């Protein structure tokens, strides 16, 4: 089950469960589309993998399977 992390790991922009700009790698590292395209150039800084658009968890499933509230912040320098 995906964690559905709440923010971009680089810029901390909010990425709610229904975000259309949330991107994840195979390890669920989560970044906004702007950071992925303009800063990371489609390469995850944590694992070296690529990114895909994060699936949207239907709202009726969020009660049973809530999104994560843990913020991971590791900005690139």
ZAZA-951522 format. One line per 2 residues: for each residue x, y, z of C-alpha. Coordinates in Angstrom, 2 decimals, always signed. Layout:
N
X,Y,Z ~ ...
***
This chain:
77
+0.00,+0.00,+0.00 ~ +1.40,+3.40,-0.98
+2.12,+5.79,+1.88 ~ +0.79,+8.83,-0.01
+3.30,+11.22,+1.58 ~ +2.02,+14.75,+2.27
+4.74,+17.00,+0.83 ~ +7.55,+17.33,-1.70
+10.84,+16.16,-0.18 ~ +12.68,+19.05,-1.82
+10.46,+22.15,-1.52 ~ +7.82,+21.05,+1.04
+4.91,+22.02,-1.21 ~ +1.74,+20.28,-0.03
+0.77,+17.20,-2.02 ~ -2.66,+16.09,-0.82
-3.90,+12.58,-1.66 ~ -5.70,+13.89,-4.76
-2.72,+15.87,-6.09 ~ -2.15,+15.66,-9.83
+1.42,+16.96,-9.49 ~ +2.79,+14.40,-7.01
+5.53,+12.18,-8.42 ~ +7.05,+9.06,-6.84
+9.96,+6.74,-7.52 ~ +9.96,+2.99,-6.95
+10.78,+3.55,-3.25 ~ +7.97,+6.11,-2.87
+10.31,+9.08,-2.60 ~ +7.84,+11.89,-3.22
+8.43,+15.14,-5.08 ~ +6.29,+17.70,-6.87
+6.28,+17.70,-10.66 ~ +8.07,+21.06,-10.79
+11.03,+19.79,-8.74 ~ +11.16,+16.50,-10.69
+11.29,+18.26,-14.05 ~ +13.31,+21.40,-13.28
+15.66,+20.44,-10.45 ~ +15.96,+16.63,-10.40
+15.71,+16.17,-14.19 ~ +13.64,+12.99,-13.73
+16.26,+11.24,-11.52 ~ +15.55,+10.50,-7.86
+18.38,+11.89,-5.70 ~ +17.84,+9.13,-3.13
+17.87,+6.00,-5.29 ~ +18.82,+7.10,-8.81
+15.55,+5.81,-10.29 ~ +12.97,+7.57,-12.39
+9.57,+8.97,-11.48 ~ +5.91,+8.30,-12.25
+2.82,+10.27,-11.39 ~ +1.59,+9.13,-7.98
-1.77,+7.37,-8.18 ~ -4.72,+9.12,-6.56
-6.30,+7.14,-3.76 ~ -10.10,+7.43,-4.04
-11.56,+9.56,-1.25 ~ -13.85,+6.77,-0.07
-10.77,+4.64,+0.72 ~ -8.89,+7.33,+2.65
-10.83,+6.57,+5.85 ~ -9.79,+2.93,+5.79
-6.34,+3.57,+4.28 ~ -5.30,+7.09,+5.32
-2.47,+9.01,+3.71 ~ +0.77,+9.40,+5.64
+1.29,+12.49,+7.79 ~ +5.07,+12.05,+8.04
+6.92,+14.88,+6.32 ~ +10.26,+13.95,+4.77
+12.33,+17.02,+3.95 ~ +15.72,+16.58,+2.31
+16.25,+19.64,+0.09 ~ +18.94,+19.52,-2.54
+21.74,+21.95,-1.98
***
